[in-house]
Every structure is written in C-alpha cells, then in structure tokens.
Amino acid sequence: MNIGISTPLPAYKVNAAFVASTAEKLGFESIWYAEHPILPVHTTSRFPGSDDGVIPWTYAHFADPYIALAQASGATTTIKLGTGITLIPERNPLILAKTVSTLDLFSGGRFILGVGTGWLREETEMMGGDFDHRWSQTKESLLALKELWTKDEAEFHGKYYDFPPVKMFPKPAQVPHPPILIGGMAKNVLRRIADVGDGWLPNRVSPQDIETSRKQLDSLATERGRNPNAITISVYGQLPDRQSAADFVNAGADRVIVRPDLKETESEVASELERIADKVL
C-alpha cells in the first residue's frame, strides 16, 4: 500500500528535512503539508471539521508548504512531496507555476499538487479571491497553470486571469505537469476532477464512499475519453490503522495519508513515525 503522512499543527516544531528523511527511511510513500497563510482574528466562517464550527487555534500555525517541501526535497531522494492542499484562489498562477515547476524539477519529479478552493471566506477575500465563485476562479487558474507548464510561450484570457504571451521556465520534471489532485466533498467534485484534475483528495469519507466514487470517476473519465486508471484517489488525514487503510485501498483508493500526533522534538517525531509505521506499513 502507498501510505503517506500529513503534518500536524503547529507545522514548524520540527524542520521538514528531518521529518521527511525519517519518513522516507521508514518506508512512507509521501509527505504532505497544508496551508492557511493567515487566520483572521474576526470571522463568521464555520470550521467544517467540527460540529460546533469553531476554528482550532492551530489554524494560525501552518508553515508555508512550498518552503517546507523544498527543505524536505533536499534531504530525501524518493519520497513524494504533496500539498494537502494549496488554496488556489489565494495564489496568482503566474507565480505559482514557477514555484511548482521549480520544486518538481529540483526534487526529480516528486511533487504532487493537491488543491482546494477554501472554506474561510475572510481569508480568501483578503488574499484577493472571489469566495462566492471560488471554483470558477480555481478552474481558470488550473487551466492557466497548464498553459504555463506545457508551452514555451503561454497566454491565457479569462475572467480572473488574463495575460499575453509569456515565457516561463523551468518546466516541471513531470510531463506534462505534476498530478493535480482536487480536494473536498463538493457535490460536483468528481465531475471537476474528470474535467481538469488527475485525482481526488478527500478526507471525511468511508470505504463505501470511495467504492461508489471510484465507479463514478471511471464512468466520467470514460465519457471524456480519458483513461480511468490515470485518475487516482488519495484518502487524506486518516488514523494510522492497517486494516482501515487496506479497506480504503480495496475500495479503490491508490493512497492513504495518515495523520501523526503532534510532537515537538526530533526524537519524539522519530518515535511517533516509527509507531505509525508499525501500525500501517
């Protein structure tokens, strides 16, 4: 099984190079960093991960995922490097294209671009995103990114992003570009993946959900003339349990990403990753 690890919050207690190199030695397939660049002090947005909707204090304590993964890249050779997720409406594709392609090139083609549209209205709007139409903006950005990654002279003309022919190098190591995994549980998420993505990155799902969604994804891909086997499912943020991971894989998942408990020293992190490895690898 392909088993990855996510990064608990605060995400900067132990440097990414140590965490990633330890995870690689233990046999984990991938390491994932998420993002919220800011946490508004005053917000009416509800946190989707709890019944009471209260945003955890730890959501002010994300590391920048690209800097963390760049550090991880330099200390490893095989482990894949993923964002779980990048908030696409909060990043300009002209800048993000170079960030992604440089990281993918320097890591030897190990980057996975997990993306999302966000749920925190005030943050999205402060960062220049159109919260009410954030999928439309995200789709535009993904299309612009693909142009920048695959063409020597790229241009794009849309509602949110509009630029004349430009040159953007280096290109990513992966051809045509790193895989784009779309996160979330929106009702149209599978259709969106079939249209512009390379995989699904859900978190609050059951094996039964994965089995049903895998069939739907296969059908949607076939309708669009795409190879269903090229569209992956990576189940995010799960408890470290071998049977649970196997159930997800048997239901159609390609990867399961488990969540460690927060530890604040290198020795504690090493012990925690060893504990998880014993449970799932």
HELIX and SHEET records of a PDB file:
HELIX    1   1 ALA A   16  LEU A   26  1                                  11    
HELIX    2   2 TRP A   57  ALA A   60  5                                   4    
HELIX    3   3 PRO A   65  GLY A   74  1                                  10    
HELIX    4   4 ILE A   88  GLU A   90  5                                   3    
HELIX    5   5 PRO A   93  PHE A  106  1                                  14    
HELIX    6   6 ARG A  121  MET A  126  1                                   6    
HELIX    7   7 PHE A  131  HIS A  133  5                                   3    
HELIX    8   8 ARG A  134  THR A  150  1                                  17    
HELIX    9   9 VAL A  189  VAL A  196  1                                   8    
HELIX   10  10 PRO A  207  GLU A  223  1                                  17    
HELIX   11  11 PRO A  228  ALA A  230  5                                   3    
HELIX   12  12 ARG A  242  ALA A  251  1                                  10    
HELIX   13  13 GLU A  266  VAL A  280  1                                  15    
SHEET    1   A 9 THR A  86  LEU A  87  0                                        
SHEET    2   A 9 PHE A 111  GLY A 116  1                                        
SHEET    3   A 9 LYS A  80  THR A  83  1                                        
SHEET    4   A 9 SER A  30  TYR A  33  1                                        
SHEET    5   A 9 ILE A   3  ILE A   5  1                                        
SHEET    6   A 9 ARG A 255  VAL A 258  1                                        
SHEET    7   A 9 THR A 232  GLN A 238  1                                        
SHEET    8   A 9 GLY A 199  LEU A 201  1                                        
SHEET    9   A 9 ILE A 180  GLY A 183  1                                        
SHEET    1   B 2 ALA A 154  HIS A 157  0                                        
SHEET    2   B 2 ASP A 162  VAL A 166 -1                                        
END                                                                             
